Amino acid sequence: MLNERKKNARIQNHFLRIFHLANVNHHSSQLLIMVKRTKEDALKTRQLLIDTAILTFAQRGFSGTSLDDIARAAKVTRGAIYWHFENKSQLFNAIWQEQLPLRDKIADKVKLHSDASAEIILRQSLIEGMRLIARDPREQALVEILYHKCEFTKDLTAETEIRERLLFNHDNVALMLKRCVTENSTFLNNDIELAVIIIQAYLSGIIKNWLMSDKSFDLDKLAPALVDGLLASLRITFVPLPCAASSAKSSSISP
């Protein structure tokens, strides 16, 4: 009889241990789900704050916007915004750190022309870059901040760094031009650096003027013609003027 009671007690303890382990595993699974959900919610809140900051900075300017303004616009508490960002500069810098380079944003459209000549790929890249800005309000807001709504200080991401990421990157344009030259296209006597400077200045100027004029012309529709005009001007083979040549010669003569 005693042995029977011991046997029953062992069986009971065994099932209690199984129940306890099952209960622990259940709670552990619930805890993992909660942690995962909390992390996902935090990432969503952070992205919401960045998206809201872009629109608010574009409308009111960096100096005219406070973190409280962004929190109210995003409909979150002050604690939520200070949990993710210590100050306004940190939030501003986070905006640009998460931006893909322009070439990556238009890669899928440019790939449609991957079998074409290097010059057609260059042309299409410049067209799609302008069209992305013309069609996407978020891109427009980012460019608006860059050109018109921020006074850059040392604690902010440098203006040149933002421009290289947001618009037509120097090295990327130079690489496309070199490929064109390899395929016997001629741009400004193959002076790649000069051609890059002109392309960046031309397209940046068009986009800036388009925004300043309250989008008074159809940038999307005119993008191909604008790019064709640019490339046509770059194809001109120039000859230095006699006065320029003589000046260069005289400057090389030692006194």
VEXVOSE-990815 format. One record per residue: residue in three letters; x, y, z of N, C-alpha, C in turn. Coordinates in steps of 0.02 Angstrom, whole numbers. Example, Ala and Ser with C-alpha at 12.3 -4.5 7.8 and 13.67 -1.06 7.14 Angstrom:
+-----+--------+--------+--------+--------+--------+--------+--------+--------+--------+
| res |    n.u |    n.v |    n.w |   ca.u |   ca.v |   ca.w |    c.u |    c.v |    c.w |
+-----+--------+--------+--------+--------+--------+--------+--------+--------+--------+
| ALA |    660 |   -284 |    390 |    615 |   -225 |    390 |    660 |   -165 |    390 |
| SER |    642 |   -112 |    354 |    684 |    -53 |    357 |    645 |      2 |    394 |
+-----+--------+--------+--------+--------+--------+--------+--------+--------+--------+
//
This chain:
+-----+--------+--------+--------+--------+--------+--------+--------+--------+--------+
| res |    n.u |    n.v |    n.w |   ca.u |   ca.v |   ca.w |    c.u |    c.v |    c.w |
+-----+--------+--------+--------+--------+--------+--------+--------+--------+--------+
| MET |     42 |    -60 |      0 |      0 |      0 |      0 |     44 |     63 |      0 |
| LEU |     98 |     61 |     39 |    144 |    118 |     43 |    178 |    129 |    -25 |
| ASN |    198 |     72 |    -55 |    230 |     77 |   -121 |    183 |    107 |   -173 |
| GLU |    120 |     89 |   -167 |     70 |    115 |   -214 |     63 |    190 |   -207 |
| ARG |     62 |    214 |   -143 |     56 |    286 |   -132 |    118 |    323 |   -159 |
| LYS |    178 |    293 |   -148 |    239 |    324 |   -175 |    237 |    328 |   -251 |
| LYS |    212 |    274 |   -280 |    208 |    272 |   -354 |    161 |    326 |   -379 |
| ASN |    104 |    333 |   -346 |     55 |    384 |   -366 |     83 |    454 |   -357 |
| ALA |    122 |    463 |   -302 |    152 |    529 |   -289 |    203 |    547 |   -343 |
| ARG |    242 |    495 |   -365 |    291 |    508 |   -418 |    257 |    528 |   -483 |
| ILE |    203 |    492 |   -498 |    166 |    508 |   -560 |    137 |    578 |   -556 |
| GLN |    110 |    595 |   -497 |     81 |    662 |   -488 |    135 |    716 |   -496 |
| ASN |    194 |    705 |   -465 |    249 |    754 |   -471 |    273 |    761 |   -543 |
| HIS |    274 |    703 |   -578 |    295 |    704 |   -648 |    248 |    749 |   -690 |
| PHE |    184 |    739 |   -680 |    135 |    780 |   -718 |    137 |    853 |   -697 |
| LEU |    151 |    865 |   -633 |    157 |    935 |   -610 |    217 |    969 |   -643 |
| ARG |    273 |    931 |   -650 |    331 |    960 |   -683 |    317 |    975 |   -756 |
| ILE |    282 |    928 |   -789 |    263 |    938 |   -859 |    219 |   1000 |   -866 |
| PHE |    171 |   1006 |   -820 |    125 |   1064 |   -822 |    164 |   1129 |   -811 |
| HIS |    211 |   1126 |   -762 |    250 |   1186 |   -747 |    293 |   1207 |   -807 |
| LEU |    326 |   1158 |   -839 |    367 |   1173 |   -897 |    326 |   1201 |   -954 |
| ALA |    267 |   1171 |   -964 |    222 |   1195 |  -1017 |    200 |   1266 |  -1003 |
| ASN |    187 |   1280 |   -939 |    165 |   1347 |   -919 |    221 |   1398 |   -930 |
| VAL |    283 |   1377 |   -911 |    341 |   1421 |   -920 |    353 |   1435 |   -994 |
| ASN |    349 |   1382 |  -1035 |    359 |   1391 |  -1107 |    306 |   1436 |  -1138 |
| HIS |    245 |   1429 |  -1113 |    190 |   1470 |  -1138 |    203 |   1544 |  -1123 |
| HIS |    223 |   1556 |  -1061 |    237 |   1625 |  -1040 |    298 |   1653 |  -1077 |
| SER |    348 |   1609 |  -1089 |    408 |   1632 |  -1125 |    390 |   1651 |  -1197 |
| SER |    347 |   1610 |  -1228 |    326 |   1626 |  -1296 |    288 |   1691 |  -1298 |
| GLN |    244 |   1700 |  -1249 |    206 |   1763 |  -1246 |    253 |   1823 |  -1236 |
| LEU |    304 |   1814 |  -1194 |    352 |   1867 |  -1181 |    391 |   1885 |  -1244 |
| LEU |    412 |   1834 |  -1282 |    449 |   1846 |  -1344 |    406 |   1883 |  -1395 |
| ILE |    342 |   1864 |  -1399 |    295 |   1898 |  -1444 |    288 |   1971 |  -1424 |
| MET |    281 |   1982 |  -1358 |    273 |   2051 |  -1334 |    335 |   2093 |  -1349 |
| VAL |    395 |   2063 |  -1338 |    457 |   2100 |  -1352 |    462 |   2117 |  -1426 |
| LYS |    446 |   2067 |  -1468 |    449 |   2078 |  -1541 |    400 |   2133 |  -1562 |
| ARG |    339 |   2129 |  -1533 |    287 |   2178 |  -1550 |    308 |   2248 |  -1527 |
| THR |    338 |   2251 |  -1467 |    360 |   2316 |  -1440 |    415 |   2346 |  -1484 |
| LYS |    461 |   2304 |  -1507 |    515 |   2328 |  -1551 |    487 |   2353 |  -1617 |
| GLU |    439 |   2315 |  -1645 |    408 |   2335 |  -1709 |    371 |   2401 |  -1701 |
| ASP |    335 |   2408 |  -1645 |    299 |   2471 |  -1632 |    347 |   2530 |  -1625 |
| ALA |    404 |   2518 |  -1592 |    453 |   2571 |  -1583 |    482 |   2593 |  -1650 |
| LEU |    495 |   2545 |  -1695 |    521 |   2561 |  -1761 |    470 |   2600 |  -1802 |
| LYS |    406 |   2580 |  -1795 |    353 |   2616 |  -1831 |    347 |   2687 |  -1806 |
| THR |    352 |   2696 |  -1740 |    348 |   2764 |  -1712 |    407 |   2806 |  -1735 |
| ARG |    466 |   2777 |  -1736 |    526 |   2814 |  -1759 |    517 |   2836 |  -1832 |
| GLN |    492 |   2790 |  -1874 |    483 |   2807 |  -1945 |    429 |   2860 |  -1953 |
| LEU |    376 |   2855 |  -1913 |    323 |   2906 |  -1914 |    352 |   2975 |  -1897 |
| LEU |    395 |   2978 |  -1848 |    425 |   3042 |  -1828 |    470 |   3070 |  -1883 |
| ILE |    507 |   3027 |  -1916 |    550 |   3050 |  -1972 |    508 |   3076 |  -2029 |
| ASP |    455 |   3038 |  -2048 |    411 |   3060 |  -2103 |    377 |   3126 |  -2086 |
| THR |    355 |   3132 |  -2024 |    322 |   3194 |  -2003 |    371 |   3252 |  -2002 |
| ALA |    432 |   3239 |  -1980 |    483 |   3292 |  -1978 |    498 |   3318 |  -2048 |
| ILE |    501 |   3274 |  -2097 |    514 |   3295 |  -2166 |    462 |   3345 |  -2189 |
| LEU |    399 |   3328 |  -2179 |    344 |   3372 |  -2201 |    344 |   3438 |  -2161 |
| THR |    357 |   3433 |  -2096 |    355 |   3493 |  -2053 |    414 |   3539 |  -2068 |
| PHE |    474 |   3511 |  -2076 |    532 |   3553 |  -2095 |    521 |   3586 |  -2163 |
| ALA |    492 |   3549 |  -2210 |    480 |   3577 |  -2277 |    431 |   3635 |  -2275 |
| GLN |    382 |   3631 |  -2229 |    331 |   3683 |  -2225 |    354 |   3743 |  -2183 |
| ARG |    386 |   3729 |  -2127 |    401 |   3782 |  -2078 |    475 |   3800 |  -2074 |
| GLY |    518 |   3759 |  -2104 |    589 |   3770 |  -2099 |    618 |   3736 |  -2037 |
| PHE |    682 |   3721 |  -2039 |    714 |   3687 |  -1982 |    713 |   3731 |  -1920 |
| SER |    733 |   3794 |  -1927 |    736 |   3838 |  -1869 |    667 |   3855 |  -1841 |
| GLY |    616 |   3852 |  -1883 |    549 |   3869 |  -1861 |    509 |   3811 |  -1833 |
| THR |    542 |   3754 |  -1825 |    508 |   3693 |  -1802 |    541 |   3668 |  -1738 |
| SER |    500 |   3648 |  -1689 |    526 |   3618 |  -1627 |    507 |   3544 |  -1626 |
| LEU |    539 |   3507 |  -1581 |    520 |   3436 |  -1573 |    448 |   3430 |  -1551 |
| ASP |    425 |   3477 |  -1510 |    355 |   3475 |  -1488 |    308 |   3484 |  -1547 |
| ASP |    326 |   3526 |  -1595 |    286 |   3535 |  -1655 |    279 |   3469 |  -1693 |
| ILE |    335 |   3434 |  -1699 |    335 |   3370 |  -1735 |    295 |   3318 |  -1698 |
| ALA |    301 |   3316 |  -1631 |    263 |   3269 |  -1591 |    188 |   3281 |  -1599 |
| ARG |    168 |   3344 |  -1598 |     96 |   3359 |  -1607 |     72 |   3339 |  -1677 |
| ALA |    113 |   3354 |  -1727 |     93 |   3337 |  -1796 |     89 |   3261 |  -1805 |
| ALA |    132 |   3224 |  -1771 |    132 |   3151 |  -1775 |     81 |   3119 |  -1729 |
| LYS |     52 |   3160 |  -1684 |      2 |   3137 |  -1635 |     33 |   3085 |  -1588 |
| VAL |     93 |   3101 |  -1564 |    125 |   3060 |  -1513 |    144 |   3104 |  -1454 |
| THR |    162 |   3074 |  -1399 |    180 |   3112 |  -1339 |    250 |   3141 |  -1346 |
| ARG |    265 |   3190 |  -1305 |    333 |   3218 |  -1304 |    383 |   3164 |  -1283 |
| GLY |    361 |   3120 |  -1237 |    405 |   3066 |  -1214 |    424 |   3020 |  -1271 |
| ALA |    377 |   3008 |  -1317 |    391 |   2963 |  -1373 |    445 |   2991 |  -1418 |
| ILE |    443 |   3056 |  -1432 |    493 |   3085 |  -1477 |    561 |   3090 |  -1443 |
| TYR |    562 |   3105 |  -1377 |    626 |   3109 |  -1342 |    655 |   3040 |  -1327 |
| TRP |    615 |   2989 |  -1330 |    640 |   2920 |  -1324 |    685 |   2903 |  -1383 |
| HIS |    665 |   2927 |  -1443 |    702 |   2911 |  -1504 |    755 |   2962 |  -1522 |
| PHE |    744 |   3025 |  -1505 |    790 |   3078 |  -1527 |    805 |   3126 |  -1469 |
| GLU |    869 |   3137 |  -1455 |    888 |   3181 |  -1400 |    873 |   3254 |  -1415 |
| ASN |    879 |   3272 |  -1479 |    867 |   3342 |  -1498 |    847 |   3346 |  -1571 |
| LYS |    833 |   3406 |  -1593 |    809 |   3417 |  -1662 |    863 |   3401 |  -1713 |
| SER |    926 |   3416 |  -1697 |    980 |   3403 |  -1744 |    988 |   3328 |  -1757 |
| GLN |    980 |   3288 |  -1704 |    985 |   3216 |  -1711 |    930 |   3189 |  -1757 |
| LEU |    870 |   3216 |  -1750 |    815 |   3196 |  -1794 |    829 |   3218 |  -1866 |
| PHE |    853 |   3279 |  -1875 |    870 |   3304 |  -1942 |    921 |   3258 |  -1976 |
| ASN |    973 |   3239 |  -1939 |   1025 |   3196 |  -1967 |    999 |   3127 |  -1984 |
| ALA |    951 |   3102 |  -1943 |    922 |   3036 |  -1956 |    884 |   3035 |  -2022 |
| ILE |    854 |   3091 |  -2040 |    818 |   3095 |  -2104 |    864 |   3077 |  -2162 |
| TRP |    925 |   3104 |  -2162 |    970 |   3095 |  -2219 |   1007 |   3028 |  -2215 |
| GLN |   1018 |   3003 |  -2154 |   1051 |   2939 |  -2146 |   1011 |   2882 |  -2176 |
| GLU |    944 |   2889 |  -2176 |    903 |   2835 |  -2201 |    887 |   2841 |  -2276 |
| GLN |    909 |   2896 |  -2307 |    894 |   2907 |  -2378 |    937 |   2863 |  -2423 |
| LEU |    905 |   2827 |  -2469 |    943 |   2792 |  -2520 |    971 |   2842 |  -2570 |
| PRO |   1029 |   2827 |  -2600 |   1054 |   2871 |  -2653 |   1005 |   2873 |  -2711 |
| LEU |   1004 |   2928 |  -2747 |    958 |   2936 |  -2803 |    965 |   2879 |  -2853 |
| ARG |   1026 |   2857 |  -2867 |   1035 |   2804 |  -2917 |   1000 |   2740 |  -2897 |
| ASP |    995 |   2727 |  -2831 |    960 |   2667 |  -2808 |    884 |   2674 |  -2815 |
| LYS |    860 |   2735 |  -2805 |    788 |   2747 |  -2809 |    761 |   2739 |  -2881 |
| ILE |    804 |   2754 |  -2930 |    782 |   2751 |  -2999 |    809 |   2689 |  -3035 |
| ALA |    843 |   2645 |  -2999 |    877 |   2588 |  -3029 |    830 |   2544 |  -3070 |
| ASP |    770 |   2530 |  -3044 |    724 |   2486 |  -3080 |    704 |   2514 |  -3148 |
| LYS |    693 |   2579 |  -3152 |    674 |   2610 |  -3215 |    732 |   2612 |  -3264 |
| VAL |    792 |   2625 |  -3239 |    851 |   2628 |  -3282 |    868 |   2558 |  -3308 |
| LYS |    854 |   2506 |  -3268 |    869 |   2437 |  -3289 |    832 |   2418 |  -3352 |
| LEU |    775 |   2450 |  -3365 |    737 |   2435 |  -3426 |    777 |   2451 |  -3489 |
| HIS |    830 |   2491 |  -3480 |    872 |   2512 |  -3537 |    942 |   2483 |  -3531 |
| SER |    949 |   2428 |  -3493 |   1016 |   2402 |  -3478 |   1053 |   2377 |  -3539 |
| ASP |   1017 |   2360 |  -3593 |   1050 |   2336 |  -3654 |   1066 |   2393 |  -3702 |
| ALA |   1048 |   2453 |  -3684 |   1058 |   2511 |  -3728 |   1130 |   2537 |  -3722 |
| SER |   1145 |   2587 |  -3762 |   1212 |   2617 |  -3760 |   1222 |   2655 |  -3695 |
| ALA |   1285 |   2670 |  -3679 |   1301 |   2707 |  -3618 |   1269 |   2776 |  -3620 |
| GLU |   1265 |   2807 |  -3679 |   1236 |   2874 |  -3683 |   1161 |   2873 |  -3669 |
| ILE |   1127 |   2821 |  -3693 |   1055 |   2816 |  -3679 |   1044 |   2803 |  -3604 |
| ILE |   1086 |   2763 |  -3574 |   1080 |   2750 |  -3502 |   1092 |   2815 |  -3463 |
| LEU |   1142 |   2854 |  -3483 |   1154 |   2919 |  -3451 |   1092 |   2963 |  -3459 |
| ARG |   1067 |   2968 |  -3519 |   1007 |   3010 |  -3533 |    949 |   2988 |  -3490 |
| GLN |    936 |   2923 |  -3488 |    878 |   2898 |  -3451 |    887 |   2908 |  -3376 |
| SER |    948 |   2901 |  -3351 |    960 |   2912 |  -3280 |    945 |   2984 |  -3259 |
| LEU |    966 |   3031 |  -3300 |    953 |   3102 |  -3285 |    879 |   3118 |  -3290 |
| ILE |    845 |   3089 |  -3339 |    772 |   3100 |  -3347 |    735 |   3071 |  -3287 |
| GLU |    750 |   3009 |  -3269 |    714 |   2976 |  -3214 |    729 |   3009 |  -3148 |
| GLY |    789 |   3037 |  -3139 |    804 |   3073 |  -3078 |    760 |   3134 |  -3069 |
| MET |    751 |   3172 |  -3123 |    707 |   3231 |  -3120 |    634 |   3211 |  -3113 |
| ARG |    615 |   3158 |  -3147 |    544 |   3137 |  -3143 |    526 |   3111 |  -3074 |
| LEU |    573 |   3078 |  -3041 |    560 |   3055 |  -2973 |    542 |   3114 |  -2928 |
| ILE |    581 |   3167 |  -2933 |    568 |   3227 |  -2892 |    502 |   3259 |  -2913 |
| ALA |    488 |   3261 |  -2978 |    427 |   3292 |  -3003 |    364 |   3254 |  -2980 |
| ARG |    370 |   3188 |  -2970 |    312 |   3147 |  -2956 |    302 |   3130 |  -2882 |
| ASP |    355 |   3134 |  -2843 |    352 |   3110 |  -2774 |    353 |   3168 |  -2724 |
| PRO |    297 |   3181 |  -2690 |    295 |   3237 |  -2642 |    348 |   3232 |  -2587 |
| ARG |    364 |   3171 |  -2567 |    415 |   3163 |  -2514 |    484 |   3186 |  -2539 |
| GLU |    500 |   3168 |  -2601 |    563 |   3190 |  -2630 |    565 |   3266 |  -2637 |
| GLN |    508 |   3295 |  -2656 |    504 |   3368 |  -2662 |    516 |   3401 |  -2594 |
| ALA |    487 |   3372 |  -2542 |    496 |   3400 |  -2474 |    569 |   3397 |  -2454 |
| LEU |    603 |   3342 |  -2470 |    674 |   3335 |  -2452 |    716 |   3388 |  -2488 |
| VAL |    702 |   3398 |  -2553 |    740 |   3448 |  -2591 |    723 |   3518 |  -2566 |
| GLU |    661 |   3529 |  -2547 |    640 |   3594 |  -2520 |    679 |   3610 |  -2457 |
| ILE |    687 |   3561 |  -2413 |    727 |   3571 |  -2352 |    799 |   3588 |  -2370 |
| LEU |    828 |   3550 |  -2416 |    897 |   3560 |  -2436 |    910 |   3630 |  -2462 |
| TYR |    867 |   3653 |  -2506 |    880 |   3716 |  -2541 |    853 |   3778 |  -2506 |
| HIS |    796 |   3771 |  -2472 |    761 |   3831 |  -2449 |    745 |   3834 |  -2374 |
| LYS |    748 |   3777 |  -2339 |    719 |   3776 |  -2272 |    768 |   3757 |  -2217 |
| CYS |    833 |   3768 |  -2228 |    881 |   3751 |  -2176 |    943 |   3795 |  -2180 |
| GLU |    965 |   3819 |  -2121 |   1028 |   3854 |  -2115 |   1077 |   3805 |  -2084 |
| PHE |   1123 |   3779 |  -2123 |   1166 |   3725 |  -2102 |   1218 |   3748 |  -2051 |
| THR |   1222 |   3711 |  -1995 |   1272 |   3723 |  -1943 |   1314 |   3660 |  -1934 |
| LYS |   1366 |   3665 |  -1893 |   1414 |   3610 |  -1888 |   1385 |   3546 |  -1859 |
| ASP |   1329 |   3551 |  -1822 |   1300 |   3491 |  -1792 |   1252 |   3456 |  -1839 |
| LEU |   1242 |   3483 |  -1899 |   1197 |   3453 |  -1948 |   1237 |   3419 |  -2003 |
| THR |   1207 |   3369 |  -2034 |   1238 |   3336 |  -2092 |   1255 |   3389 |  -2145 |
| ALA |   1315 |   3386 |  -2172 |   1339 |   3438 |  -2219 |   1295 |   3442 |  -2281 |
| GLU |   1285 |   3503 |  -2304 |   1243 |   3515 |  -2364 |   1270 |   3476 |  -2424 |
| THR |   1335 |   3475 |  -2434 |   1364 |   3440 |  -2491 |   1350 |   3365 |  -2487 |
| GLU |   1353 |   3337 |  -2427 |   1340 |   3265 |  -2418 |   1267 |   3249 |  -2435 |
| ILE |   1221 |   3292 |  -2414 |   1150 |   3282 |  -2429 |   1138 |   3287 |  -2504 |
| ARG |   1169 |   3337 |  -2535 |   1159 |   3347 |  -2607 |   1185 |   3288 |  -2647 |
| GLU |   1241 |   3260 |  -2627 |   1270 |   3203 |  -2663 |   1226 |   3141 |  -2657 |
| ARG |   1191 |   3135 |  -2601 |   1147 |   3077 |  -2590 |   1078 |   3088 |  -2622 |
| LEU |   1053 |   3148 |  -2617 |    984 |   3162 |  -2637 |    977 |   3174 |  -2712 |
| LEU |   1030 |   3204 |  -2742 |   1026 |   3223 |  -2812 |   1076 |   3183 |  -2854 |
| PHE |   1106 |   3215 |  -2903 |   1149 |   3179 |  -2950 |   1220 |   3176 |  -2924 |
| ASN |   1239 |   3116 |  -2901 |   1304 |   3105 |  -2868 |   1362 |   3114 |  -2917 |
| HIS |   1412 |   3151 |  -2895 |   1470 |   3167 |  -2937 |   1503 |   3104 |  -2966 |
| ASP |   1520 |   3056 |  -2923 |   1556 |   2997 |  -2946 |   1514 |   2955 |  -2993 |
| ASN |   1449 |   2950 |  -2980 |   1404 |   2911 |  -3022 |   1398 |   2941 |  -3092 |
| VAL |   1390 |   3008 |  -3095 |   1385 |   3042 |  -3159 |   1451 |   3035 |  -3197 |
| ALA |   1507 |   3043 |  -3162 |   1573 |   3036 |  -3194 |   1582 |   2966 |  -3224 |
| LEU |   1560 |   2915 |  -3187 |   1566 |   2847 |  -3211 |   1525 |   2837 |  -3275 |
| MET |   1464 |   2863 |  -3277 |   1422 |   2857 |  -3337 |   1454 |   2893 |  -3396 |
| LEU |   1483 |   2951 |  -3384 |   1516 |   2989 |  -3438 |   1577 |   2951 |  -3465 |
| LYS |   1615 |   2920 |  -3420 |   1674 |   2881 |  -3442 |   1653 |   2823 |  -3486 |
| ARG |   1597 |   2791 |  -3469 |   1572 |   2737 |  -3510 |   1551 |   2762 |  -3579 |
| CYS |   1522 |   2822 |  -3580 |   1503 |   2853 |  -3644 |   1565 |   2865 |  -3687 |
| VAL |   1618 |   2890 |  -3656 |   1680 |   2904 |  -3693 |   1710 |   2839 |  -3720 |
| THR |   1706 |   2786 |  -3680 |   1731 |   2721 |  -3701 |   1695 |   2697 |  -3764 |
| GLU |   1630 |   2716 |  -3770 |   1591 |   2697 |  -3829 |   1593 |   2752 |  -3883 |
| ASN |   1644 |   2795 |  -3878 |   1657 |   2846 |  -3930 |   1608 |   2905 |  -3931 |
| SER |   1573 |   2917 |  -3876 |   1536 |   2980 |  -3870 |   1586 |   3033 |  -3848 |
| THR |   1575 |   3095 |  -3870 |   1620 |   3149 |  -3853 |   1583 |   3203 |  -3814 |
| PHE |   1606 |   3219 |  -3754 |   1576 |   3272 |  -3713 |   1630 |   3322 |  -3693 |
| LEU |   1625 |   3383 |  -3718 |   1672 |   3436 |  -3700 |   1745 |   3413 |  -3707 |
| ASN |   1761 |   3388 |  -3767 |   1830 |   3363 |  -3779 |   1850 |   3310 |  -3728 |
| ASN |   1800 |   3273 |  -3703 |   1811 |   3220 |  -3654 |   1839 |   3245 |  -3588 |
| ASP |   1825 |   3307 |  -3571 |   1842 |   3334 |  -3505 |   1787 |   3313 |  -3457 |
| ILE |   1795 |   3255 |  -3427 |   1743 |   3225 |  -3385 |   1725 |   3270 |  -3326 |
| GLU |   1776 |   3296 |  -3293 |   1763 |   3336 |  -3232 |   1722 |   3398 |  -3249 |
| LEU |   1738 |   3431 |  -3304 |   1700 |   3490 |  -3324 |   1628 |   3471 |  -3342 |
| ALA |   1620 |   3415 |  -3376 |   1553 |   3392 |  -3394 |   1511 |   3377 |  -3333 |
| VAL |   1541 |   3346 |  -3282 |   1505 |   3331 |  -3220 |   1482 |   3395 |  -3186 |
| ILE |   1527 |   3444 |  -3182 |   1509 |   3508 |  -3150 |   1450 |   3540 |  -3185 |
| ILE |   1450 |   3540 |  -3251 |   1396 |   3570 |  -3290 |   1330 |   3532 |  -3280 |
| ILE |   1333 |   3466 |  -3281 |   1272 |   3425 |  -3272 |   1242 |   3438 |  -3203 |
| GLN |   1283 |   3436 |  -3151 |   1257 |   3447 |  -3083 |   1228 |   3517 |  -3076 |
| ALA |   1262 |   3567 |  -3101 |   1238 |   3636 |  -3095 |   1174 |   3647 |  -3134 |
| TYR |   1171 |   3620 |  -3194 |   1113 |   3628 |  -3238 |   1050 |   3596 |  -3208 |
| LEU |   1055 |   3533 |  -3188 |    997 |   3497 |  -3163 |    976 |   3523 |  -3094 |
| SER |   1025 |   3537 |  -3051 |   1008 |   3564 |  -2985 |    974 |   3632 |  -2992 |
| GLY |    999 |   3673 |  -3039 |    969 |   3738 |  -3050 |    898 |   3733 |  -3075 |
| ILE |    884 |   3686 |  -3120 |    816 |   3677 |  -3145 |    769 |   3657 |  -3089 |
| ILE |    790 |   3609 |  -3048 |    748 |   3585 |  -2993 |    736 |   3641 |  -2942 |
| LYS |    788 |   3677 |  -2926 |    782 |   3733 |  -2878 |    735 |   3786 |  -2904 |
| ASN |    742 |   3805 |  -2967 |    698 |   3856 |  -2997 |    626 |   3831 |  -3001 |
| TRP |    618 |   3768 |  -3015 |    551 |   3738 |  -3018 |    515 |   3745 |  -2951 |
| LEU |    551 |   3731 |  -2897 |    521 |   3737 |  -2831 |    509 |   3810 |  -2812 |
| MET |    557 |   3854 |  -2829 |    550 |   3925 |  -2812 |    493 |   3958 |  -2850 |
| SER |    480 |   3934 |  -2910 |    426 |   3963 |  -2951 |    359 |   3930 |  -2937 |
| ASP |    355 |   3893 |  -2881 |    293 |   3859 |  -2862 |    271 |   3810 |  -2917 |
| LYS |    320 |   3774 |  -2945 |    308 |   3722 |  -2996 |    269 |   3750 |  -3055 |
| SER |    293 |   3806 |  -3081 |    257 |   3842 |  -3134 |    262 |   3807 |  -3202 |
| PHE |    306 |   3758 |  -3209 |    309 |   3720 |  -3271 |    307 |   3645 |  -3256 |
| ASP |    291 |   3605 |  -3306 |    281 |   3533 |  -3297 |    349 |   3498 |  -3302 |
| LEU |    382 |   3491 |  -3245 |    449 |   3460 |  -3244 |    447 |   3388 |  -3269 |
| ASP |    396 |   3352 |  -3251 |    389 |   3282 |  -3273 |    387 |   3278 |  -3350 |
| LYS |    346 |   3318 |  -3380 |    337 |   3317 |  -3453 |    399 |   3344 |  -3489 |
| LEU |    430 |   3395 |  -3462 |    486 |   3428 |  -3495 |    554 |   3395 |  -3482 |
| ALA |    557 |   3347 |  -3436 |    621 |   3316 |  -3418 |    660 |   3290 |  -3478 |
| PRO |    629 |   3252 |  -3525 |    668 |   3228 |  -3583 |    698 |   3285 |  -3625 |
| ALA |    659 |   3336 |  -3638 |    684 |   3392 |  -3679 |    740 |   3430 |  -3643 |
| LEU |    732 |   3438 |  -3577 |    784 |   3473 |  -3538 |    850 |   3434 |  -3539 |
| VAL |    845 |   3368 |  -3531 |    906 |   3327 |  -3532 |    937 |   3326 |  -3602 |
| ASP |    895 |   3321 |  -3654 |    921 |   3320 |  -3722 |    958 |   3386 |  -3738 |
| GLY |    930 |   3442 |  -3715 |    963 |   3506 |  -3725 |   1031 |   3508 |  -3690 |
| LEU |   1033 |   3481 |  -3630 |   1096 |   3478 |  -3592 |   1148 |   3436 |  -3628 |
| LEU |   1129 |   3376 |  -3649 |   1176 |   3331 |  -3681 |   1199 |   3358 |  -3749 |
| ALA |   1154 |   3392 |  -3784 |   1173 |   3423 |  -3848 |   1227 |   3476 |  -3838 |
| SER |   1220 |   3515 |  -3784 |   1270 |   3567 |  -3771 |   1337 |   3536 |  -3751 |
| LEU |   1335 |   3478 |  -3720 |   1397 |   3445 |  -3699 |   1433 |   3411 |  -3757 |
| ARG |   1397 |   3397 |  -3810 |   1428 |   3364 |  -3868 |   1470 |   3412 |  -3910 |
| ILE |   1462 |   3476 |  -3899 |   1499 |   3526 |  -3938 |   1574 |   3519 |  -3924 |
| THR |   1612 |   3513 |  -3977 |   1685 |   3512 |  -3970 |   1709 |   3584 |  -3972 |
| PHE |   1737 |   3607 |  -3918 |   1757 |   3678 |  -3916 |   1832 |   3686 |  -3930 |
| VAL |   1848 |   3743 |  -3959 |   1917 |   3761 |  -3973 |   1934 |   3823 |  -3933 |
| PRO |   1988 |   3822 |  -3894 |   2006 |   3882 |  -3854 |   2015 |   3943 |  -3899 |
| LEU |   1990 |   4000 |  -3876 |   1998 |   4062 |  -3913 |   2071 |   4081 |  -3916 |
| PRO |   2092 |   4116 |  -3970 |   2163 |   4135 |  -3977 |   2189 |   4174 |  -3917 |
| CYS |   2148 |   4219 |  -3891 |   2171 |   4259 |  -3833 |   2182 |   4215 |  -3772 |
| ALA |   2138 |   4164 |  -3764 |   2146 |   4118 |  -3708 |   2210 |   4077 |  -3716 |
| ALA |   2222 |   4055 |  -3779 |   2282 |   4014 |  -3792 |   2345 |   4055 |  -3780 |
| SER |   2346 |   4118 |  -3805 |   2405 |   4160 |  -3796 |   2417 |   4177 |  -3723 |
| SER |   2361 |   4187 |  -3686 |   2368 |   4201 |  -3614 |   2399 |   4143 |  -3577 |
| ALA |   2375 |   4083 |  -3597 |   2402 |   4023 |  -3564 |   2476 |   4015 |  -3580 |
| LYS |   2494 |   4032 |  -3643 |   2564 |   4025 |  -3663 |   2609 |   4075 |  -3626 |
| SER |   2584 |   4138 |  -3622 |   2625 |   4189 |  -3589 |   2632 |   4177 |  -3515 |
| SER |   2579 |   4147 |  -3485 |   2583 |   4133 |  -3413 |   2632 |   4079 |  -3397 |
| SER |   2648 |   4037 |  -3448 |   2695 |   3982 |  -3436 |   2768 |   4004 |  -3445 |
| ILE |   2778 |   4068 |  -3471 |   2846 |   4092 |  -3482 |   2874 |   4118 |  -3415 |
| SER |   2932 |   4096 |  -3398 |   2962 |   4118 |  -3334 |   2987 |   4189 |  -3341 |
| PRO |   2981 |   4231 |  -3290 |   3005 |   4300 |  -3292 |   3080 |   4302 |  -3295 |
+-----+--------+--------+--------+--------+--------+--------+--------+--------+--------+
//
